[in-house]
Amino acid sequence: MTEPTTFDLGPQTRVVARLAAAVPDARLADPTPCPDYAVRNLLGHLTGLAVAFRDAARKDLGPTTDTAPDTTVPSLPADWREALPRVLDELAEAWRDPSAWTGMTRAGSVDLPGEIAAAVAVDELVIHGWDLARATGQEYVPDATALGASHAFLLAAAEDESRGGGIFGAVVPVPDDAPLLDRAVGLSGRDPSWTPLAARGR
């Protein structure tokens, strides 16, 4: 049996933590590339997914791993400025254990192999990092290893005939020679040219 290829999620969790720390309270109601989420909801989602995938890595299955992500629009904890960086650090640390990448686990109420759960977690961090940066006008340079893993995961999902109308929106066409981040964003169903002004219908 081939051992899964593992890598450190820490560089990407730190990118997301820096982006979140730079969000002023005045931007919390702003739109994001996720149509149903304002910035506050996106930050709440990031907090929740960090906890869920931390526990998935630990095989600590229960309410945090059994709740589907689209059950409700996420709310933002009052202590999010302290909680989000903490749970992002815990997420990265949990996936440093090689056993997290093997066997079965659960996230978002779905049972899946540890290696696939890791791929989903990385993709969430990369794409929602882009969402947050674009919504709040920040520069975004994701970790290169995480971006490559996210793109590979999204490409495989896009090529899967069973994808249908699942967890991603329809692929947004992006030129083959576009930057890898733009191609990943397009595969996730987002327009790489999205801006908050466009979202407000300028």
LINDASUL-V394355 format. One record per backbone hydrogen bond with DSSP energy under -1.0 kcal/mol. NH is the residue of the N-H (numbers start at 1). CO is the residue of the C=O. If there is no record, write none. Layout:
nh: {NH;NH}
co: {CO;CO}
This chain:
nh: {13;14;15;16;17;18;19;20;21;22;23;27;28;30;37;39;40;42;43;44;45;46;47;48;49;50;51;52;53;54;55;56;57;58;60;61;65;66;71;80;82;83;84;86;87;88;89;90;91;92;93;94;95;96;97;100;101;102;105;107;109;110;112;114;117;118;119;120;121;122;123;124;125;126;127;128;129;130;131;132;133;134;135;136;138;147;148;149;150;151;152;153;154;155;156;157;158;159;163;166;172;178;183;184;185;186;187;188;189;190;194;199;200;201;202}
co: {9;10;11;12;13;14;15;16;17;18;20;24;25;27;34;30;28;38;39;40;41;42;43;44;45;46;47;48;49;50;51;52;53;54;55;59;62;62;68;77;79;79;80;82;83;84;85;86;87;88;89;90;91;93;94;97;98;99;112;110;65;107;105;103;113;114;115;116;117;118;119;120;121;122;123;124;125;126;127;128;129;130;131;132;133;143;144;145;146;147;148;149;150;151;152;153;154;155;160;163;186;175;179;180;181;182;183;184;186;185;191;195;196;198;197}
